[in-house]
Amino acid sequence: MEASAGLVAGSHNRNELVVIHGHEEPKALKNLDGQVCEICGDGVGLTVDGDLFVACNECGFPVCRPCYEYERREGSHLCPQCKTRYKRLKGSPRVEGDDDEEDVDDIEHEFNIDEQKNKHGQVAEAMLHGRMSYGRGPEDDDNSQFPTPVIAGGRSRPVSGEFPISSNAYGDQMLSSSLHKRVHPYPVSEPGSARWDEKKEDGWKDRMDDWKLQQGNLGPEPDEDPDAAMLDEARQPLSRKVPIASSKINPYRMVIVARLVILAFFLRYRLMNPVHDALGLWLTSIICEIWFAFSWILDQFPKWFPIDRETYLDRLSIRYEREGEPNMLAPVDVFVSTVDPMKEPPLVTANTVLSILAMDYPVDKISCYISDDGASMCTFESLSETAEFARKWVPFCKKFSIEPRAPEMYFSEKIDYLKDKVQPTFVKERRAMKREYEEFKVRINALVAKAQKVPQGGWIMQDGTPWPGNNTKDHPGMIQVFLGSSGGLDTEGNQLPRLVYVSREKRPGFQHHKKAGAMNALVRVSAVLTNAPFMLNLDCDHYVNNSKAAREAMCFLMDPQTGKKVCYVQFPQRFDGIDTHDRYANRNTVFFDINMKGLDGIQGPVYVGTGCVFRRQALYGYNPPKGPKRPKMVSCDCCPCFGSRKKYKEKNDANGEAASLKGMDDDKEVLMSQMNFEKKFGQSSIFVTSTLMEEGGVPPSSSPAALLKEAIHVISCGYEDKTEWGLELGWIYGSITEDILTGFKMHCRGWRSIYCMPKRAAFKGTAPINLSDRLNQVLRWALGSIEIFFSHHCPLWYGFKEKKLKWLERFAYANTTVYPFTSIPLVAYCILPAVCLLTDKFIMPPVTILFFCPFLLLSTELHMTCL
């Protein structure tokens, strides 16, 4: 077996030579400064007098002028935060309800559009260059227009929002829209005039009704922006909660309460009426029944607030993918992990990789990383063949918009593949592509067959050197970039997403932490090479069933209002090849369709190991950003409720004297944080720099050769020594079920997660096909839960000091760790009837046996529900 040239292999500890080939040029950093509107994400801007624009004087909720005008013109007229009615500000048109306000009227300036444009031109330029900061007045000096980074959690954070959507063209368009919208159809007169009086003939009301009728018949006026409706749509949220109908959820809640009351009466009777003749049997049954009740309560209460969610992909495109402008969607790094090609067939992994490369997402913003933790030559060669086949498969998928985009699943579907296909060449190209895929399968199967016969001296590469991974337990780190911007074009000459093969270094005597360690290695190497702000984690047997799955996740993660506090978006697991009756319960319907919806209504669903889009900053152990604080009220002499002005002045003087000392303390804090970076993240300056870049991108001063050399460094087996990797950063070590532990740590820091269930399943995988595989899977989950329970991360006591984990969320995590213990009382309770028959004794008093038969049935139902 031969390998293609270009593999980069080396060891940082042994100072081995690293050979570098073509690599993508580093991306320039974005200048992200200034305060943004919490509705649309644009800069807040200034008023017509040059002051900072504040839409609501009650709470100071940051809203830009276009959103303020739109809310007053067509919305609810209320501030989104404090629900106070918006007052008319200077330079804004009057709307219904403004005639009762006592502000100064500037109606004579309503039609001086040229003068307003000159002022607004300066404002728009300041907004577009990020020089606007909410909460700063005109008295600030010029240097204060560029806010300094805020140190939070040992790193600097830019003040601005995560994903600005402003550009010069867009800012002018927004400005033009707001200016033209302000012009009334008729000159506005003072109250009391004949034109204003709606009771008189040809008064204000009649003219407005005639104008509305003309608008409905003739369409928009020439001066009105034709894209205003589209811009208004772009300002709307990218997703929304859909509460479960009360007609469905209230009966369920009443049943829970009723069962809880009956259970309390039943346990009270059982405790108050011991059976002295069979005290041991009675005590055993009481302990089992109490445990069943406790387990049932833990399982039911997190389901109290289930919700559904709805996404708006069209708004996402309008907001971040405007025609003629650079695509502003956030880059995504996709992680796929595999170990043994004999247990995880390379053809299955190849289908997963092909579905990722063909996703409906900008190709320059997708990077696929394959972790081969077994350093298999078969996996490497299969990935090379997959990269070649992707040059034909990806343009075919995008040209005809086929679903799913995993070739094995697509060609095996028993549906009418001509439905909704109108291109006359589709049938011909589909037949040719199916023939190409059959040949591709033959080549992959040949590689698998050849891999089963390992040569005596090990595998040899194309240039005659031995394969570095011949010894799977002692080999250097390996990186191969198969596709990317420097090459790898498809058959139509278009760019393909980046495809990177990674095999971390393995040496005897080091802890490698199995899958969790492999995932952390992918986090570091991707941060060095591409550093996308979001990461999608998939198993090698879970392909992309919905090509828009990444866009679905971005509707939550890139939402300007709520996205910054979301650590990950979890998708449900769906499976192929399950028999009709699902005899092994592989679908887990109750968990994915009921329990996870209930958790989404609290603090978020748990992480289930695959089909999850992470925020990179959350995996780095940072806390979520804090929301904007409500401005404090300033007291005066005439208001004894808030103190005197003298005290306030003395407080300001004290603050002024302490400002320099506080600045010195901040400088020391920054220096200490920088000194602690290497202890936290490891000895890699390039990687540490990437952790400070919230919007992603690689450092601009790094060469491709330095990046690949550093990538070899960060996947070395000794890199994590004396760092916080696996303790506070990345995938957490200490349990077989590292997914539950990783999500639990994020929720304890205050992050929240989202459960996304699109109509078309986002990802699909393969389920166990026999009982032994299913039992091994369940046993592994149970052992992982027990490991968490007996560790210091036990949900019963971990994270109480921070008080960031909600109680119902803690109950849910506690249930995931204690459920394996239910097997012990369950076995004991099942043995009790046989013991009672053999000893001629019973666990209840003889007189009340018949009366409490319904309660016995209820108790049986309870512990069956716990299963």
N, C-alpha and C positions, 0 to 999 in steps of 0.2 A: 504494500500500500504506500502511496506517495502523497505527500502534502504539497500544497501550493506554496510558492515562495512568498516571503514577506512577513512571516511570523516574527513577532518581537518577544524574546524570552530573556529573562535575566533575574538576578537576585541582588537586591540592594545590600544585604548583609555580606555577600561574598564579592561585591564590587565587580560583577560580571559586565561585559560589554553589551550595550543595547544598540541595536541597529534600527534606524528610523527610516520609514518610507513616507510617502505623501500623506499629508494630514491637512485638515481644514484650518484655515486662518482663524485666529481668535476674533470673537465678536466684540465690537466696541461697546463700552458701557453706556447706559442711558442716564441722562441727567434728570433725576427725579427729585425736584425740590418744590415746595409750595404746598398750600392747603387745598384739599379737593372737596367738591360738593359730595355730600353723602347720598345723593339721589342718582346723579348721572356720572360722577367721577371727574368732571371738569374743574378748572380752577374757580374759586369763589368769586374773585374779581373785586372791583371798586365801584363806588357809587358815581353819579354824575359830577359830584364835587371833589372826587379824588380820594374820598375816605373809603375805609374798608366796608364792603357791602355786608350788612347783617340783615337777614330777612326777618328774623324773629327777635325782638328785643327782650322777650321774657326768658327764653332759655338759651339763645345764641346758637341754635342748631345750624350748622353750616350748610347753606343752600345757595346756589348761584342764581343770578338774576333771571336767566331763561327759565329755570325750573320754578322760581318764585312767580314769574309772570304766568307760566302755564297753569300752576296750581290755583292762582287767583282767577284766571280766565275760564278754565274748564274743569278744575278739580274741586276739592272739598273746601277750599279757602282756609284750611287749617294747617298749622305747623305739624309736621309728622311726629315730632317728639312730645311737645307739651299740649298739643291739640288746641292752642290758642289761635283765634282768627287772625290771619295776616292783615296788618294795617297797610294802608296805601303809603308807599314811600315816594320820595321826590323823584320825578322822572318816570313814574309809572302811570298807566292809564287807569281811569276810574272804572270800577265794576259795581254791580248792584250791591248795596249795603254800605258803600263808602260815603254816602251823603250825610251820614250821621257823625262822621269823624270830624274832629276839630283841628286837623293839621293845616299847615299853610298850603294854599292851593298854588301850584305852579303851572296852571293850565295854559298860560300864554307861551310856555316853552314846549308845548306838546309837538309842534310841527317844525321846530328847528332841527331837522334831521341832519343837515350838514354839520352843524356845530356839535351835535351829539356824536356823530361818527368820528369827528376829530378826537373827542375825549375818549370814546370807546375804543378807538384804534390803539391808543396808548395802553388802555386797560387790557385789551386782547393780547397785545404784544407781551405785557408783563405776565399774563396768565399762561401763555404758550411757552414762555421761557422759564416757568416755575418760580417766579419771583413773588408770588402772592402767598401770604401765610396768614391763616385765620387767627384772629386774636391780636393782631398788631395794628397799631394806629399810625397816622401820618407823622406823629412826633418821633417815630423810630428813625434812626440814622440810616444811611445807605447800606452800611455793612449789615444791618439787622435784617435786610430783605432776604438774605441767604441764611436760613436757619441752620444752626449747627446740628450735627447728628446727635440723637439722644441715646445715651448708653443704657441698655436694658438687657439684663442677663449676661453682661460681659461682652457686649458687642455694640457697634454703632448701628442705629436704625435711621433711615431717612424719614423726614417728617411727612413726606407726601404719601399718596396712596400707592398701592402695589402696581396697578396697571393703568397708567394714564392713557386716555383715548384721544387727547387733544393733539391737533396738528395745526399748521398754519391755515390750511384750506378749511379745515373743519371749524376752527375758531372764527374765521371770517363768516362762514356760513351761519353759525350760531348767532353771531352778532347781527348779521343782516336780518335773520329771522326775528330776533327780539326787537329790533328797531322798527321793522315794518309792522309787526303785530301791535305796536303801541298806537298806531294811527287809527282814530275813530272814523267810521264811515261818514259822519256828519260833524261839523264843528260843534264842540261842546260849549253850552252856555251856562251861565250861573243859575243856581236854583232860584225859582220864582219867576223866571222869564216865561214868555208864551211858548217858546220852543221846548223848554224844560217841562212845563206842566203837562202831565199825561192826560188830564181830564179835558183839556181844550182840544178843539179840532185841529188836525195837523200838528199835534204836539209831539213831544219826545217819544212817547210810546208808539204812536202811529208810524212815525218815521223809522223807528227801530224795527217794527214788524215788517214794514215794506222792504227794508234793507235785508232782513233775514230771508224774506221770500225771494228776493233777487239773488241772494247768495245760493239758495237751494236750486234755483233754475239756471243761473248763468255760470256757476262754478266760482272758483277763487279769482280775486282781482289780480291784475297783472303785477302789482307791487308785492303781492303775497308770495312768500317763499314756497315753491312747489314741493320741497322736501320737508316741510314743517311736520307733516304727519309722520314721516319716517323718523325724524329726529325725536319727536315726542314719544314714539314707540321705543326708541333706543334708550330713553331715560327711565323706562319702566324696569322693575326688578326682573332678573333673569330666571327666577323661580318663585314658587309660592307654596305654602302649606295648604293641604286640602284635608280639613278635619273629617273624621269618620262621622257619618250621619248619626244623629242622636237616636234615631229609631233602631239603629243597629247596635250601638255601643251601650246605651242605657240598660236594655234587658240583660246584656252580658254582665254589667256591673251589679245589677240587682241580684243576679244568680250568685255572684261571688259573695255578696254581703249575706245573702240567705244561707249559703253553705257555711260561711264563717260563723254565723249565729248558731246554726244546728251543730256544728262541730264543737263549739264552746260548751253547749249543753251536754253533748255526748261525753266529752272528756271530763266534765264536772261530775257527771253521774259515775263514770268509770273510776274516778279517783275516790269518790265518796262511798263506794260500795265494793270494798275488797272481797276477794274470795279466800277465806282462811283455809279451806281444805286444799286449795291448789295455789298457794301464795307465790311460788316460783313461776308457774305458768301465767298467773295474773300479772305479776310484775313485768315479765318479759313482754306480754302483749301491750301493757301500758306504755313501756318505753318505745316500742315500735310504733304505736299509734301517735304518740307525741312527736316522734321524728317525722312521720308521714305528714302530720299537720304542719309542722315547721317547714318542711320542704315544699309543701303545696303553697304556703303563704309566700315564700321566697319566689316561687315561680309565677304567682298571679299578680302581685302588686306592681311589678314593672310594666305590666300590660295595661295599666289603668288609663294611659293617655296615648293611644295609637293614632298615628297620622299617616296620610299619604302626601306625596309631593308631586308637583308638576313643573316641568321645565319648558323654557321658551327658546328653542334653538334659533328661531328667526331673529329674535332680539339680540342674541349673542353675535350673530353674523353682522347685523346692522351696526352693532356697537364696536366690534373689533375687526371687521373685515370689510371696510368701505372700499369701494371701487376706486382705483387710481391712487391708493395710499398703501403704505407698508402694512402687512398683516400683523395685527397686534395680539393675536392669540398667544398664550403662554406656551413655551416649549415643554415637552413631556419626555422623560426618560422611562423606557419600558424595560423591566427586569424579568427575565425568564431563567429559572434555575433547573438544572438537571444534574444527575450523578452517574447513574449506571445505564448505559445504552441497552443492556440486555433486559432490564426491568422497565425502562422508559424508552420505548422504541424511537429511534431517530426520525422515522417518518411522522410520528405524532408530533414531535418537537418541531419538525420542519413545517407542518401545517400551522402550528401556532405562530411561528416566525413569519410565515407568508401572510397570515391574516393581520399581523401587526404592521408589516410593511405596506399593506394595501389599505390601511385605515383612511377614513375620510377626514384628513387633517393635513395641514401644510407639511410638505415633505421635509422642509428645512427645520421643522420644529419637532420632529420625531427621531428618536435614537433608540435602537433596540440593543440591549446588552444581554448576552447569553453567558450564564455562569456554568461552566463545566467543572464541577467539584471532583470529578473522577479523572480529569486530565486524559480523557479518552481520545485516541486517534480517530476512532470511528465517528464520534460526535463532531470533531473538527472537520473531517472530510465531508460529512453530511451537511454541515453548515456551509461549506464551500460550494457544494452542489446546489444548496437552497438559494444562495446568493445569485448564482447564474440563472436559475429558473425564475427568480423574482423579477429579472429584467423583462420577462415576457408576461408573467402573471399579473404584476401590479398594473401596467397600462390597460390590460384586458378588463380587470375589475373596475377601474375608474371610468373607462370608456362606456361600459354598459351598465354600471351601477348595480352589480350583482350582490346578492346577499345569500348566505354568508360568504366571506372571502377566504375561507380555508378550503383549498381545492378538493380535498377528500370528502368533506361534508357537502360541498356544493354539488359535485358530480353524483353523489349518492342519494340526493333528495328525490323523493317520489312525488314530484309536483310538476305542473306545467311550466317548464322553464321559458316558454315563449310568452308568458303573460306579461303585459306591460312593456314588451320589447318591440320597438318600432323600426330599429335600424335594419335595413335589408341584408347587411353583411353579418348579422349576429350569428346566424346558424352556421355559416361557413367558418367564422373565427372560433366559435365554440367547439366545433368538431376538431379543428386544428389544435386548440388549446388542450382539449381532452387527450388527444394523441400525445402531445408534448408531456402532459402530466403522467401518462402511463409509462413513458420512457424514463421520466424522472423517478418514478417509483422503482423501476427495474434497477436503476443505478444505485439508489439508496439501499435496496434489499441486497444488492451485490456487495456493498460495503459492509453491511451487517454480517452477511455470511462469511466474508473474508476476515472480519474482526474476531470471529470465534476460533481462528487458528493463528495464535500469536507465534511469530518466528522465534527461534531460540535466542537470537541476539537482540530481539526487540524490533520495533518498527523503525524504518529508515525513511527520512524525508527526501524530497526531490533533489536537493543538493548533496545528498550522501551523508548528511549528519544524522545522528540518532534522534528520534523523537524525544523531546525533553520530558515528556510525561510517561516514559516507559515504566518507571517506578512510581506508582500512584501515591505512595506515602512519603516520597522524598524527591521532589522536583522543584524547579524554579517557577516563578510566576510567568504567565504567558498572556500576550495580548495580540490580537489580529483584527485589524479594521478591514472588513470585507467591502462594505459599501459606504459611500459618503459623498460630500460635495467635491472632493478632489478627483473623483472618478465615479464609476459605478452608475453610468447612465442606462436607462432602459432602452428598449428597441426603438422607441420613438424619439430618443434624444433628450428625454426629460430626466431631471435629477431624482434619485431614489433616497429614501431615508437611510440614515447611518446604521450599519450593522456591525457590532463589535463582539468578538469572541474573547472571553476572559476566563482564565484558570488561575486561581490564587496559588501562592507558594505554599508548599507542604514540606515540613521538616519534622523528623522524630523529636519527641520531647516537648512539643508545643501543643497547647490546647487550640483546637480549630473550631469547636462549637457547632459543627454540622451545618444545617441550613441557615441558622441565624448568623453564623460567622461568614458564610458565603454571601448573604444579603448585605451585610455591613461592608464587605469588600467591594460589592457593586456600587454601594452608595458612595464610597470614596473615589473609586476609579471614574465613575460618571461625573462626580464633582470636578475632577481634574480635567476631563476631556470635553464635556459639554455643559455640565452644571445647570440643568433645567430646574426651574423652581418647583416642578411637580414630578412625581414618580408613580408609574403604574406597575403594580406587582402581580405577576401571573405565574401559575404553575406551568410546567412544560406540556401538560395535557389539557390546558384550558385555552381554547382559541377564542378569537374575537368574533362573536356571532352578530354583533351590531356594529357596523363600521363607524357609527356616530357616538360610540360609547365615551370616547374622550371628550367630545363636545358636551355630552350630558353632564359629565363631572365638572367641566369648566363653568357651567351655569351656576354651580354652587361656589366653587373655589375662586372664581373671578368676579363674583357679585360684589359691587362696591359697598353695599350695606352690611352684609353678613358674612362675606367670604373670608375675611381676614382672621376670623376666629375658628375656622373649620380646619381641623388637622387632617382629616381624610374623608373620602366619599367611598362608602362600601356598597358594592353591588351584590345581589343575591347569587348564589351558586345554582346553576342549572346543569343538568346532565343528559347525555345521550345514551342510548342503548339500555335503558331501564325497562324491565318487563312491565306488562300492563298492570299487574297487581302490586308491583313494587314490594316484593316479599321481604326484602332486606331493609326497607325504609331508607333507601338511598336519597330520596328527594328531600327529606327533612322538611316537609311542608309546614308543620307547625312552627318550627324554628324560623324559617326564612320568610314565611308569609304572615305570621302573627307576632311572634316574639320580637323580631327585629323592628317591626313597625311600632310596637309599644316602646322599645328603647329609643327609637327616633324621636318620640314625643317627649323624652326626658332630657338626656344629655347626648344621646347618640348611640348607634349600634356598636357592638363589639367588633373587633377586627378578626376575620375568620381565615386569614392566611393567604387568600388569593382574590383577584377581582377587586382590588382596592387602589385608589389614587391618593397618594400621600402628598402633603405639603412638606418640602424638604426641611424647612426651618423647624417644623414640629419634631421631625426625627432627630434634629441636632440638640434637642433638649431645651429649647427656648420656650418661654411662657407666651401665651397669646397676647396680642396687643390690648391694652386697656382702652375702653371706650372714652369718648370726649367727656370731660367733666363739665358740669353745669356751672356757669359763671356765678361767683359769689356776689351777694347784694352788698352794696356800700351804704353804710348808715350815715345819717346826718344828725344835726342838733335837734331837729324837731321830732325825731323818731326814737323814743326811749326803748322801743322793742329790740333794736339792734345795737344798742350802746351809743356812745358819743363820738363825735368826729375827733375829739382830742385823743381818745384812745386809739382810734384808727390811724391818726397821724403818728403817734408814738410807735405804733406797730410798724408803720412804713419806715420810720427812721431806724428802728431796730433791724428791719430786714435789709435796709441799705447798708448798715454797718457790717452785717454778716454776709453781704454778697461776695466780697472778695475772699473771705474765708471759705465760703461754700464753693467758689470757683476753684480754689486750691484743692479742696477735698475732691472735687470732681476730676481734676487732672490726676490726682493720685489714684482715684478709682479706675480711670481709664488705663493708666500705666499698669496697675495691678491686674486688670482684666487682660491686657495684652500679654503680660507675663504668664498668666494662667491658661492662655489659649493652647499652648503646646502641651501642657499637662492634661488638658481636656480633650483635644482633638488629635494629638500626636505630632511627631517631629516632621512636619511638611509645611513649609511656608506657603506654597501654592494652594494646598488644600485649605489651610487656615484662612487665607485670603478669600477663597471661594465661599466660605461659610458666612462672610459678611455681606455677600452680594445677594440680597433678598430677591431681586428680579432675575437672577441667573446670569449666565455668560461667563466666559473664562477671562482671567486677567489679561489685559491688552498687551502687556509687556513680555508675555511668555511666548517663546518660540515653540513650534510643534515638537522639536526634538526634546526640549525641556519638559513639555507636558507628558510625553510618553515615558520619559525617564522617571518623572515623578509618579506616573501611574503604576509603574513597576514597583516603585518604593512603597506606595500606600497599600499594595496587596501582599506585601511581604509578611511572613508568618509572625515576626516579632514586632510588627508596627503597633499593635494594640496594647503592648505591655506598659503598665503604669499609666494608662489613660482611662477615660470613662466610657470607652466603647463597650457596649453590652451591659453596662451598669446604669448609665443615664442617657446614653446616646444610641441611636439606631435601634436595631432589633435587640431586645433584652435577652440576656443569657440566664440560664438557671432552670429552664423547663423545656420539655419536649414540645409543648404547645407554646412556642415563643410568640405566636400571634396574639393570644389572649393577653399575655403579659405586656406586650408592646403597646397595645391599645389602652390597657389599664393605666400604664404610666402616663400616657398623653392626657387621658381624662383627669387624672389626679393633678395635673398642672393647670387645669382650667380650660383645656381645649374642648371643643364639641365636634362630633362627627355627624355625617349625613348618610341616610339610607336612600339609595336611588334605585327605583324599579321601573325602568322604561318599558313601554308596551312590548317591544321586541327585546328579548333577553340579551343583555350586553355580552356575556361570556358563557360558554358552555364547555363542560369537561366530560371526562370518563369516570364512571363509578365502579366500585367493586362488583364483579360479576358472579362471585361465589361466596358462600358463607364464611369460609376461613379468612378471606381477605377483608370482609366486612368486620369480623370479630377482631382481627388484628388492628384495624383502623380504630374501632371503638375503644379497644384496650389502650392504644397509644394516647388517645384523647383523655381517658380516665387517669392514666399515670401522670400526664402533664398537669391535670387539674390538681391532683394530690400533691405534686411537687410545689405548685404555687401555694397551696393551703399551708404547707409546713415551712414555707420560706418567710422572709421578712416582708414580702410583697403581698401577704394575705389580705384580701379585701376587708376582713373583719376589723383590722386595726391599722392598716397602712394609710397614710395620708390624712390623718385627722387634724394635724396642726395647720395645714394649708387651708382646709375647709373649702376646697374647690370641687370636690366630688359630691354630687347630689345624692341624697339618701336613697332614692329609688334606684339610681344607677349603682350605688354600692350594693344594694340588695341583689341586683342582677348579676354583678360580678361574684358576689358571695355564692349565688346559686350555681354558677359555672364551676366553682371549686369544691363545693360540698356534695354535689349530686352523686359522685361515685360512692360515697359512704352509704347511700340509700340501699345499695345491694346487700349490706349486712342485715339490717332489720327486715328487709324483704325476704331473704332466705329464712330468717328465724320465724317470721310470721307465716310463711308457707309450711313450715314444719309443724307449727302448733296444732293444726287439726289432727294430724297423725298421732301426735303425742297424747292429745286429749282422748282419742279413741282407744289407745293402748292402755292408758291409766284410768279410764272411766271417770275422768275429772273434766271440768270445764272452766273457762276463764271468766264467766259471768255467773251471778247468783241464779239458781234454777228457776225461781219464781218469775223472773223478768226476762227469761230467754226469748219467749215468743213475742213479748212486747217490744224488744229491742232488735228484732230481726232486721227491720229497715235500716237501723243504724249500723248493723254489721255490714249490710250491703253498701251503705255509704262509705264506711271505712275501707272496704275492699276497693271501691271505685276511686277513693282518694289515692291509695298507693299505686293503683294502676295508672292514674293520671300522672303521678310522679315519674313514671317510666317514660 
